[in-house]
C-alpha cells in the first residue's frame, strides 16, 4: 500500500489479487493497494494482505496526507482466475472483487473504472497526480496461455530441465547409489569417476551440466580439483563428504564457486537413503539453474538494486521483540554473513536455520567471529536465548523456539527433511510464531524451493514482521519471490540493509 502528495508512479503485478486505486481530484493526492485475500481467519492479525484491512487503510492514508474524503474516487483492477500461481484455490479473485465493490459502496466512494477478472495476470502503473492507470495482461507477452505466471514482479523462476550429471566419488558404492538416485528422478548420469583425472576427461567429453564432487579423494582432493575446474572448465558443482571434520574444506569450496554441499550418509538404511535422495536431487536441480560463469566472473550484478532503507518500517511494533528467526538455503551463506556482521551487540536473540551452512557450521562460525559484534554459537537443545547471540541450528536437526520460564528457549532434535530441507526454515518460523506471536521478526534469505514461505505466512498471521532478501540479489530467488507473490513479505531488502532495518524496527515505540 502506498499513497503520495507529490506525483509518483506506483506499479504492481496482479494475479488473483486485487488493487484498489484511490484519488482526490481536488488535491491530486492518490494511492494504490494490492491485497491477496478478502479477509483473514479469526485468529489472524489483519494487515494489508487482506482487503478488509487494506482498503480502509488506504483511504485513511490518503486523508492523512490531505485528501478530502468526500471527493475520493476509486478504480479497481485484478481478480483474475490465475490458479497456477497459488495453492489458495479457485474463486479467490471473485471474492477479492466482491469485497472491493462492497467496501467502496459502504465508504461512499464512487468506482469510476473497473478492469477485472479474466484468466491472466496484469501489470498496472498508477500516476498518483493524474489518476491515470496503465495496464497490460500477461496474455500479451507470455508466449503461451498455459505458461505459469510469476506474479512476484521479478524475473521468471526458471528451473533447468534435461539435466546431465557427472558423479565423482572414490567409493564405488556411492557412485552406484547416486547414479540410481539421479536416474530414478529423471536426471541423466553421463558418467561416474573415481578420481579427479577420470572426472576431467568426462567433463571434456560428456559436458555435464552439474557435477557432484567428493571432498576426500585419492590423487587429488576434491577442493583442489574444484579450484582447477573453476579456472579452466567452470560448471555448477555440489560438494559431497561423509566426514564431520571437513568444515573448512566445505567453506573453502563455496568460496571457490561450489553451489551447494551435501553430507553422504554414514548408514545405508532405507529411511536415510529416501531423505538423502530428495535433498540431493533438489540440490542438483538447483545447481543446474545457476549461471556459473556469471557467479564466478560478474560482480557487481548488472541490474542496480535500490540500496536505501525505507524511511521507516512499514508499521510500529505491536509487541516487544522477543526473537529474530532467519532462514535460507542454497546460495545464502554470503547474505547471512552480511546480516550477522551488521548486527549490534544488543540485538535480540537470533536463531538461524540454513541447511547449507549447517553442514559446516563450526567453520562458518569461526569466520564470523573475527568481525562480528554479536556472539555466534552452535545451537544446543535447551539453550536459553540471550541478547547479542546468534544460534545456528546444526546439520541433521530441526530447531524450534519455545516459551521458557525466563524467556525464549531452543528445542533441538533430530528429524527428517521438511520442504526438502534439514534444518527447515518452516519448522523454525512456525514454532516462533506459535510461541511469540507479535514478538517475532522473520527474515527469509535466498534459497532453492519454497522452504520458509509457509513459516512467513504463520509469522504474519500472528502479527510478526516478515522480511525477504531482494530477489535480484539472491543467487536462488525462489523462496523470496514466492513470499512476495503471495503477499507475506512486509519488506524486500538487500542483505547489507537487513541488520539496519532490524534495528530500526526494534527501536520503534510500541502501539
N, C-alpha and C positions, 0 to 999 in steps of 0.2 A: 504494500500500500504506500502511495506517495502522493503528496499534494504540494503545489507551489504557487507563490505570488508572482514570481517572475516567469517569463516564457521558458518552458522546459519541454523536451521531448521525452516521454516515458514510453518504454517498449516492454512488451511481454509476449509470451508464446502460449497459446491456449489449446488444450485438447478438450476433455470433458469439463475442464474448469470454466468458470465464467468470470469476466471482467466487467465491472461497472465503472463508467466514467461519469464524473460529476463536474458541473461547471456553473459559474455565476457570470452571465454576460455583462453585468454592470461593473464588477470589479476585475473581471478577467482572471479570476482565480479558479484553478481546475486541478483535478486529481484522478487517480486510477487505482483500483484494487484488482486482485486476482485471487479467487478462492477455489479450493479443491472440492469441498463438501458443503452441503447446505447447513447442517447443524452437527454438533458433536454429541457424544453419548453423555449420559447423566453425570458420570464421574470425571469428565474431561474438563480441563481448564480451557475456556474458549479463547481463541486468538484469530489472527487474520487468515488462518487456514479455513475457517468456517464463515460462510456468507452471513449467518445470523449475527456475527460479530463484525465482519469486515465492512459491511455496507453502512451501518450506523457510525462505525469508527471513521470511515472516510468522510461522511457528511460532517461529523463533528470536527475533523481536522480542517476541512475547508472553511467552516465557520470560524474556527480558532484563528485562521490566517486572515480573516476579514470578510469572507463571503457573506452575502445576505441570504439567510436560509429560505426566505420566501421567494427568492429569484432563482433558486437552483434548478438545473435541468439535468437529465440523465441520458446516457446511451448504454446499451448492453451488448456484449459480444461473447461468443464461445458456446459452450454447452454441447459440443459435438459428441457423436457416438463413436468415440475412439477407444475401443475396448482393448486393443493390443498394447496400450501404454500403461495399463493399470489393472491390478487384481481386485479392484473395488466392486466390479460387477456392472451389469447393464443398468441403464436408467439414471446414472449419476448426473449426466448432462441435463436431462429433463428436469430432475429435482432442483439442480442449481438454477436453471432458468426460471422455474416456477417461484422459487424463493425470491429472486431478484425482483420479479414483477410484483409479487405480493408486498414486499417490504417497501418498495418505492411508492406504491399506492398508499400504504399506511403512513408514509412520511410526507405525502402530498407533493412528491417531486415528479413532474411530468417526464415521460420517456419519449424523447424526440427521435430516437433512431434505435433499431434493433437489427442485428445480423447474427442469427443464432442457429444452433443445431447443425444438421448436416453430418457427414461422415469423415471430415478431415480437420486436422489441426490448422491453426492460423496464427500468423504473427500480426500484432496490431501495434501502432505507434500513435500516441496521443500528443498533440500540441496543446499544452495547458492554457495558452493565451488565446487561441483561436477556436478551441474545441474541435479542431479538425482531426479525424481519425483515419489513418491509412491502414489497410489490412490486406493480406494475401493468404490464400489457402495452400496447405501442403500439397494439394492436388495439382497445383500449377507447376511444381518442380520436384515432386517425389520420384518421378520416373515410373512408378508402379503404384496403383491404388492399393495393393496388398502389402506394400512395404511398411514395416513398423515405424511409427512416428516417434522421434525423440522430442519430447516437449520440455526438456530442460533449458533449451535455448543455446546449448553449446554444441560442439562438434559431434557427429554421429558416433555411436558406440560400436565400432567395428570389431568383430572377433574373427581371427584368422580361420580359414577353412582349408581342407585338404592338406593337413599339416604333416610334414615329413620329419621324423625324429631319428637322431643318432644316439644310441646308448653307449656310454663309455664307463666301464667298471671292471676292476680286476677280478671280480667274483663272477664265475660262470652262472651260479645260482641267481644272482641279482640280475645279470643280463637277461636270462630267460624269464625271470619274474616280470621285469619292466617291459620286455617285449610283449609278453602276453597281456599285461595290463593295457598297454597302448593299443595293441591290435584290437582287443575286445571293445575298446572305446572309440573305434573308428579312425584312429591315427595310423599313419603309415610308417613303420620302422624300416628305414633304409639301410641300417647296418648296426652292428654291435661290436665294439672294440674293447680289447683287454688292457690297452695302454695308449699313451699319447701318440706313439708313432703309427700304430694302426689307425687311430682316430684321425690323424692328419690326412692320411691317404683317402679315407672315406669322406672326409669333408670336401676334399678336392674333386673326388669322382662322383659322389652322390648328391652333393649340395643340399644338405638338410636345412630345414627351417629352424630347428631347435636342437640343442644338444643337452643331454643330461650328463654331468661330469662328476665323477667321484673325486673327492679331495685327496684321499690317500691311495696312491697307485705306485707300482714299481717303475723304475727307469726315469720317470719324471712325474713330479707331484701334479695334482690337478690344478693347483694355484699357479704354478709355473707355466703349465700348458695354457691355461686361460690367458695369462699375460701375453704369451706369444700369439695366440689365436686372435685376440682383440687388436693386435698390431697389424696382422697380416691378412686374416680372413675372418673379420668380425661377424658373429652370428649370435642370436639370443642363447644364453646358457643358464640352465638350472643346476646349481651345485648340489651334490649329494654326499652325505657322510653318515657313518654309523658311530663315529667316535664323539664322546662328550667333550673331549679336550681340544676340539678344532674351532673354538670360538674365534680366535684371532685370524685363523685361515679363512673362516667364513666371512668375517668382516672385511678382510683384505679382498676377497673375491667380489663382494659387492662394490668395493671401491674401484676394482679393475673393470667392472662393467657387467658382472653377472646379474641376472634379473631376479632370481629367487634362490632359496635354499631349502632343502628337504632332508630330514633325517631318515636314513634307512632303518627298517625295523630290526630290533635285536632278537625278535622271535617271529616265527612264521605261522602263527595260528590264524585261522580264517577271519576272525573279527578284526585283528590288527591289519591284515592284508586288505580287507574291504575298506577300512578307513584310509589306509595309505593310497589305495587306488584312486579314490575320489579326490583326495588332495593333490596327488601327483599329476593326474590328468588336468585338473583345473590350473595348476601352476604352469604346466607345459603349454596349455592353450593361451594362458596369459602371456607367457614369454613370447609366443609366436606372433602376438599382436604388437610387439614393440618394434619400432624402427631403431634398430641397434646402432646404425651409423649416426642417426640424429642424437641418440642418447649419449654416444661417446664424444662426438665432434662438435655438436652445436650447442653453444651456450653464449649468451642467454637465449631464451626462446624467442622466436621471430615475432610472435604476437605480444604486444605490450599489454600488461595486466595492470589494472588500477591498483596502486600500492598504498594509497592513503586510507587511513582508518575512517569509518563513518564518524560524523561529528560527535555522535554519542550512540551507545547501544540502543536498539530499537525500543526497548521498554525497560522501565525500572524493575529492579529485583522485587519479587513478591515475598521473598523469604531469605533468611540467612543462607549464604552459600556454604554448603556442607562438604561437597566433594566435586572434584573435576574428573571426568572419565574421558579417556582418549582411545580411539580405535583406528584401525587401518591394517593393511597387509602388504601385498606386493608393491614395491617401489616407494614405500612411505618412510623408510629409515632416515633419509635426509631431512624430510619435512619434520619428522618427530624430533630430530636433533635440534633444528632451529627453534622449535617450540620450547623444548626443555631448557635450552641455553638462554632463552629470553625471559624465563620465569624469575620473579623476585623471591627473596628469601622468605617472605611472609605469605607466599602463595598458599591457599587452602590445599589440603592433600590431593594429590593427583594419582590416579590409577590408570595404567596403560595396558591395553590388550592389543598386541600386534604380533601375529603369528610368525612373521618373517624374523623380526628382532628376537622373539622368544627363543629361537634356535641357537642364538649366540649371545644371550642376554648379558652374561658376565663381561665379555669383551666389550660389548656395546656400552655398558655402564662405565667401564674403565675409561672409555673415550670421552664420555660426557663429564666425568668428574673433574677433568682438567680445567674446564671453563664454565662451570655452572654454579649459580648462587644457591640452587636447591640441592638436596641430597638424593641422588638416585640409588635405589636398592632393589634387590630381587624380592618380590613379594613372598611372604610366608603365611601359612594358614594361621589365623588368629591375630594377625598384626593389627594393633590399634593405629589408625591412620592419623599421622601427625602433620601439622602445618610445615611447609617447606620441604616435604619429602615427596618423591615420585616413585611409585611402586610398580615394578614391571612384572607382569604375570609370566611365569616360566613356561617352557615348552611342555606339551602333553597335558596341560592343566587348563581348567577354566577358573576364572576369578569372579567372585561375586562380592558386592558391598552390602553389608547388613548393619542394622542398628545394634550397637553395643551399649553397655551400661555407662560408658563415658564418651560415646560418640561413635563415628563410623568404624567398623572393623571389617577385615578381609576374610573371606572364606575361599580357600584354595583347595581344589580337589581334582583328581584325575578324571578325564572324561573322553567322550568321543566327539568328533568334529560337529559343529553346528554351522550351517551355511558354508560347509566345506572348510571351515577354519577352526584351528585349535592352537591357542585360545581364541574364543569368539568374542567380537565386539558386541554382538547382540546380547549374549549372556551377561556381560558386564553392565551394559547400558540399562537393560531391563531390570536388573537387580537394584541398581542405583535409583531408578525411577520409582520402583515399588517401595524402597526404603526411605527415600528422602524427598520425593515429590518435587516441590518447587525449589529445593535446595541443591539442584544438580545442574552442572554446566558440562555439556557433552560436546566433544569435538570428533568429527569423523574425517580422517585423512584419506588420501587416495588408496585404492585397492582394487583388486580384480574380483568381480562378483558383488553381491549386494549385502555382505555381512556388515552389520551396524545400522542398516536402514530401519529395520523393524525396531531396533533399540531406540533410535532417534524418535520414532513415532511415539513410543511409550514415554520418553522423556518430555516431549512436547505436550502430550495429553495430560501429564501430571503437572504442567506449568514450569518445567525446567527450561534452560536455554540450550539451543541447538545451533552449532556452527559447523560448516564443512570447508574443507580446503578447496580453493578455486580450481575447477576442473581443467582450465587451460594450463595450469602449473603442474598438476598431478600427472605422474607417469602413467598411472592407471586411473582414469576419472570415473570408473563405473559406479562405485558407491556414492560419491558426492553428487554425480549427475542424477542418479535415481532419487536421492533425497530431495534435490531441487525440484525434480519432475513431479513428485507427489506432495510438495509443499511443506516439508518438515525441516527446511533449513532456514533458521532465523537470520543467519548472516553467512556470506560467502567471502572468504578471505585468503590471501596468500599466507604461506606458512610463517613468514617472518613478521606478520601482523597479528598472529593468533595470541601470543603472550600479552601484548599491549592491550588488545581488545578484552582479554580475560580480566586484566587488572582494572580497566575502565568499568567493566560490568561489576566486579567485586566491590569497587569503591562507590557505587551508586547508593543513594539513600533508598530505604525500603518505601513501599507504598504507604 
